[in-house]
């Protein structure tokens, strides 16, 4: 029986001095203790641990029980007496065991957990881990930092709940866990605050530095992607509470103002590997940008923020975040975010951002986005903006060199072409193609060949070669292909009456498509091709009329 085996080991070790414990004793104690837990004798094991005569044994060997103890606690239901006994054992071990050994045992258990049990395990071990850390004297700052880093590393792979339902369900326990971690850190924050109050020249910066690292990691995850708007029906929004606590920590350790205004944190590690240095800079930039968002948009901590800074100075402080973040992130949100209202909002922000630039800045931004966005919808939107800027240049009295003449010709080289010639996927690129055709139609109508302010007539042969001719060929091939597909589907409709086709959108598998649904998609594609062909014909007709009109004037 497991209890008898444990008692035999205990009786043998009770007569030994602490220095005489051998490796075999540790192994036997661990095996017997684990068997007691697994066989349901947690109450008997608790009695052994609480026995004053076994104090030295538990101090040296008890930490070995952490792994089986956690495993059993996670298996037992909340109302089970055995679970309650296991929790008491865990509490006793945190009081009696050698702090250094128990600290390593707890961290090892956190490191080994994964998947759905991460938050459960972390929340279970936070209290004993805090108890142990408060006992440590040597290397306390290092141990606190290691603990927080390990916990955040384990939480980071978990998806951040975003919708009201997801936050309320908190399926993996992340919302609850994040706030539990902040509570875990509070005694160490208080220790830093007390030491800083005692002396204006607070020299022991290690613990403060570790807490600062924790806050910076928390700003990147989960706060960078968390939903922070007030949600109806949720009295205490978990991520709003977490954000408030992180801001409070930064304020208490006197780092909030330097981070927001000066844009720097404490000591940065020196990386010999440049790749690691780039990662550190990227993480820091994300965290600082998130902090500015919390303060200036969500108004966390704004009450303690000094009102002596002018708006222009605060804008200047935040320019580094705009420079680092805005365009690339906006494009990702516009194209990849599954939430429609955020896609629309990001589009509005992009337009506001574009409008802030003068002509040269807009020109540079448009070139950059055309080369890097890799998304036909975004490219189509940028081409529409280019058309608007050309219109302003042609209708205003001032001479705008960036959207006329040779600068514009260079920009049109990026616009009036098919990315892969006649082989371009016209359906995938329809937004870009339609925007390009509309721009070309506008240029032909607005800019006379004799004026040629935009340079479009100078590069007409190039446009025909790189854009109009391959578009004709591509349309013919695409229409023939889709018409053949429609004919094939209709002929084989009886054999394809069941669901036969599935589609993946934004990483999620959509419901399978019936033959009727596939036919609708194919007809919709043909309609798109007809629309492109109609605009193309109109553009070519306008070019022909303009050229003929110019010839008549010269004759």
N, C-alpha and C positions, 0 to 999 in steps of 0.2 A: 504494500500500500504506500502511496506517495508520501503521506503524512509521516508514516513510521520511518521511511527512508530519510526524510528531512530531519526528524527528531534525532535519529542516530548520528547524522553528520553534525548536528548542533551540539549534541552531548560530547562528541569527540573534540570539537573545536573549542568548547567552553574551557577546557583545561589547558589550552595552548596560549602562549603569549602572542601578542599581535605580530611580532617579528617572525614567529615560527609558522605562520600560515603559508601553505605551499600552493603551487598552481593546481595540484590535484584537488585540494580542498575547495578552491574557487569553482572548479568545473563540476564537482559533485553537488555543491550547494546550488549552482545554477540549474542543473538538470533536475534535481529534486524539487526545487521551488517552481520551476516551469511545469513539472508534472502535476504538482498540487493545483496550480492555476487551471491547467487544461482539464483536470479531472473534477473541477468544481469545488475544491477545498480552499477557497479564498479566505473564508472565515478563520480556518485553522492556521493558515499562513500569516494572517493578520495578528493572531495571538502570539505567534513565534516572534514576529517583528516588534511587537509592543512589549515583550518581556524584557525587563531591565537587564537581566543576566546576559542577554544576547546583543547588547548594545555595541560591543566591540566587533562582533562578527558582522552585524548589519552595516556598521560603518565601513568596513573593508570590502564586503561581498555583495551588499544589497543592490548596488547599481547594476549588477548583472541581470536583475529581474525586470529592468525597464522594458525591454523588447517584448517578452511574453505578456507582460502586464498590459501594455498598450494594445496588443493584439486582442486580448480578452475583453478589455473595456469596450473596444469598438464593435465586438461581436454581441455583447450582452445588451438587452433593451434597457431603456431608461428606468423602468420600474423594477427591474430585477435586483434582488438583494445582493447577488453575487457581484454585480457591477458596483454597487455602493461599497462593498468590502474592498474591491480592487482600487477604487478611488481613494479610500482611506489608506491603503497600503502605499499608493503613490505619494500621498501627503506625508506619511511617516518617513518614507525614503528620502524625500526632499529635506526633512529635518535632521535625519540621523546619518546619512551617508557622507563619505568624504566628498567635499564640494567639487574638487577638481575632477575626480573620477565620475561623479554623477553628471557634471556639466558635459563632459565628453560623451557620456552615454545618452543624454537627452538630445544633444546635437546630432549624434549619429542616427537616432531614431527619426528625427525631423528630416534629415538628409535622405533617408531610405524610403520615405513615404512618397506616394505618387497618386495621380488620378483623382478620383472622387474622395479619397481619404485624406488629402493634403490638409484641408481646412480643419477637419475634425481632429487630426493628430496635432496640428499646431495649437489649436485652442485648448486641447487637453493638456499640453505640456508647457504652456506659457506660464502658469502660476508656479509650478515647481522650478522652472528655469529661472524665473525672476527671484525666487527664494534663494536659489544657489548663487546667482550672480551677486546678490546683496551681501552674501557671506564672503565673497572673494576679496582679497586685499591686493595681491599682486596681479598685475595685468588685467585689472577689472575693465578698463576702457577697451582693451583689445578683445576681451571676451564678450562684452556687450556688443561691440561692432560686429564681431563674428556671428553672434546670435541673430542680430537684426538682418545682416546680409544673407545668412542662410535661409531665414524665414521668407524674406522678400524674393529670393531666387526661386524658392519652391512655389510661391504664389503667382509669380509673373506669367507662367504658361497658361494660367486659368483665364477663360474668357470673362470680360467685365460685363456684368448685367447692365442692360441699357434701357429697355422698355419698363414701364410701370409694373407690368406683370412679372417680368424677370427679376426686378428689384424686390418685389414683395415675396416672390417664391424663394429667391436666394438659394437656388437649387444646390449649389456646391458649398454654400456657406461663406462666400468671399466677403460679402458686405459685413457680416457679423465678425468675421476674422480680422478684417482690416482695422476695425475699431478696437478689437481686443488687443491687437499689436500695439496700438497707440497707448492704451492703458498700461500695457506691459512696460513701455518706455518711460512712463511718467516719473517713477522714482529716480531714474537716472538724470532726467531733465531737472528735477528739483535739486539734485546734488550739484549739478553744474551751476544752477542759479544761486544757491547758497554760497558756493565757493566764490562766485563772481561778486556777490554782495559783500563778502568779507574783505575782499581786497580789490582795489581798482586795477591792480596789476596781476590779474589772474593768469598764472603761468602754466598750470596744468591744462593744456588745450586738447589732450588726446580724447577724453570722453566727449567733449563738445564737438570735436571733429567727427567722431563716429555718429553722433546724433544728427549732425548736419548731412552726412552721407545718406543716412536713413531718410531724411526729409527729401533730399534730391531724388532718391530712387522712388519715393512715394509720389512725387510730382509727375514723374514719367509714367509710373504704373502704381495705382490704377487711375490717378486723377486726370492724366492727359486725355484719356478716352472715355472717362466716366460722364454719365448724364447728370448735370448739376442743377438743372432747372427745377423749380418747385413743382412737385407732382401732387395733384389733387387726391386726397384719400391717404396720403402718407404723411403722418404728423412729423416724424423725425426721419428725414431723408438720410440714409446711412452714409452716402458719399459726401453730402454737404457737411455732416458732422465730422467725417474724417478730414475733409479739407480744412474745416475750422480748427481742428486739433493740430494739424501740421503747421498752419499759419501761427498758431499760438506757440508751438515749440520754437519756431524760427524767431518770433518776437522775444520770447523769454531768454533765448541764448544770444540775443542781440545780433542776429544775422538777417532779419527781414529787410531792413532798410538798405544795408549794403548790397544785398542780392537784387532788390528791385531797382534801386537807383544806380548803383555802380556796376551791376551785372557781373559780380564775381563772387565766388565762394572761397572757403579757406584753402589750405594747401592742396595743390593738385599734384598727383603722382607724376614722376618723371618716367616716361615710357621710352625704352630704347627701341622698341618695335613701333614704327610709325603707324602701323595699322591699328594697334591698341590705342595710340594717342588720338587717332581720328575718331575711334569709337567713344573715347572719353569726352572729346569735344562735342560730338553729336548728342550724347546723352545729357551733357551739361546744358547745351543749347535748348534741347527739348524741355528740360526741367525749368529753366529760367523763363522760357516763353509761357509755359503753363502757369508759373507763379504770377507773372504779370497779368495773365488772363484772370486768375482768381481774384487779384487785388483790384484791377481797374475795370473789369467787366462784371464779375460776380460780386465784387465789393467785400470779399472776405478780408478782415483785418483793416478795412479802410478807416475805421474809427480811431485807430492808433497810428495811422499814417500821417506824418506832418503835412500841413496844408501850405507850406511855404514855397513849394515848387510850382513854377509857371507851367501852363499846359504845353507850351512849346518845348520846354526842357524835358517834360515827361515823354512827349512824343519822340524827342531825340534819344532818350534812354531806351525807348521801345523799338527804335528803328532796327536794331540788330536782330530782334525777333522777326520783324517783318521781312528783313532781308534774308534771314535763314529759312523761314517757314513758308511764307504765304503761298507763292505760286504753285510750287510742287505739291504741297499738301492739298491746296484747293482743287487741283486737277484730279488728284486721287479721290477726294470726296465726291467731286462731280461725276466721276466715271465708275467708281467702285462701291460707294456707300449704298447699302440696300434700302435706306430710308429716303423717300422721295422729298420730304420737306427739307432735309439737310442738303440734298443735291441742289435743290432750287436756291437755298440760302447761300450755298457756296458760289453759285453762279452770280448771284447779286453782288457778293463780296468781290468776286473777280472783276466785275465791271466797275465797282467803286475804286478798286485798286488801279485799274487801267486809267480811269479818269483822273487820277492824281498826277499822272506824268505829263510832262510837256511833249511836244512832237517827237523830239529825238529819243526820249525815254520810251514812248509808245512804240516807235519804230524798232528799237532794240528788243523790247519785250515781245513784240509780235514775231520777230525772227526767231527768238529763243523758243517760244511756245510751238511754233510751226515745226521746229526741228526736234523737240523733245517730248511733246505730249503723247504722240503715238496713238491718238484717238480721233477718229473722223469727226465726231460731234464737236469736240473742242476745237479742232482745226477749222471746221465750218464756222464756229462762233468767232474765231479770231479773224477769219477772212471777211466776215460781215463788219467787224470793227475796222478793218483796213479800208473797206469800201466807204464807211462813214468818214474816216479821216481824209480820204481822197476827195470826197464831196466837199468837206470844209475847206480843203486847200484850193479847190477849183472855184468855189463861190465866194471866198473871202478876198478882200483887196490885198492882204498881206501875202508875201511870197513865202510859201512853205516848201523848203528844199527837200524835206524828208519824204513827202508823199506826192512828189512830182519828179520828173527828170530821171537822172541816172540812179538815184537812191531807190526810187519806186521800181524801176526796171529790175534792179537786183532783188527786190522783195517779190515782185511778180514771178520771177524765176522759180521761187519756192511754192507759189500758189498755182500757177497755170501749167500744171503738169499732172500726169498720172503716176503715182509712186512706183508702180511696176509695169508701166506701159499698158498694152492691150490686155495683159494677163491680170491686171488689177481686179480685185474683187469689188465690182461696182456696187453691189448691194451693201457690203460692209462700209464702203466709202461714199455712200450716196449723199450724206450731209455735206461732206467736203466738196464733192463734185458739183452739187447744186449751188453751193455758195460761190464756188469759183466761176461757174457759168453766169450767175447773176452779176458778179463783179465785172466779168468781161463784157456782158451786155451793157452794163452801166457805162463802162469806159468807151465803148464804141458809140453809144448814143451821145454822151456828154462831151467827149473830146474830139473835135474835128481833126481830120487828117492834116489839114494845113497848119493847125496850131500844135498838135501833138505834144501837149503839155505833160501828159503822163508817160509818153514814150511807147504807148501800146502799138502804134502804127509802125514804129521802128522794129519792134520785135514780133510783128505779126507772123512772119514765116516760121519763126521759132515756136510760137504758140501753136500754129497749125501742126507742126511736126511733133511736138512733145505732148500736146493736149487734145486737139480736136480730132486729128486722124486716128490716133490710138483709141480715143473714146468711141468713135464710129465702129471700129473693129471690135472693141470690147462689148459694145451694145449688141452687135449682130451675133457674136458668139454666145453671150449670156442669154439673149432671148431665145436663140435656137435650143440651147441646153435646157432652159426651164420649160419651153413648149414641149420638148421631147419628154421631160419628166412628167408633165401633166398628162400627156397622151399615154404614157406607160402606166401611171396610176389609175387612169380611167379604165384601161384595158384589163388591168389586173385587180380591179376594185373588189371583186368577190373574194379573191384569195387574201386580200389585205383588210378584211372587214374588222378584224380584231386590232387591238392596240399593238403597234409594231415599232414605234420609234420614240426614243426619249431624248430630251435636250437638257444640257447643263447650263445654268445661267448664274453668274457670280458665285460659282462654287457649289450651288445647290441644284440637285436633280429635280427637274420639273416633271409634272405628270406626263405619262406616255401619250403620244399623239395618234389619233385615228387617221385613217386614210382621208376622211373628209377634212379634218383639220390641216393635214399636209397639203391638200389641194388648195385650201384657203391661203396658206402661206405662199405657195407657188404663184397663185394668181396675184397676190399682193406684191410679190417681187416683180412680176411682169408689169404691173401698174407703175411701179417705181421706175422701171426701165423706160416705159412709154413717156413718163413725165420728163425724165432726163433728155430723152430723144427730142421731145417737143421744144424744150428750152434750147437745146443744141441747134436745132433747125432754125429757130428764131435768131439766135446769135449769128449764125452763118449767113442768114438772109440780110441782117443788118450790115454785116461786114461787106457783103456784095453790093448792097445799095450805096453804102458810103464810098466804096472804091469807084463804083461806076459814076457816082455824082462828082467825085473829084476829077475823074477823067473828062467828064463833060465840061467842067469849068475850065480845064486846061486846054481843051480843043478849040 
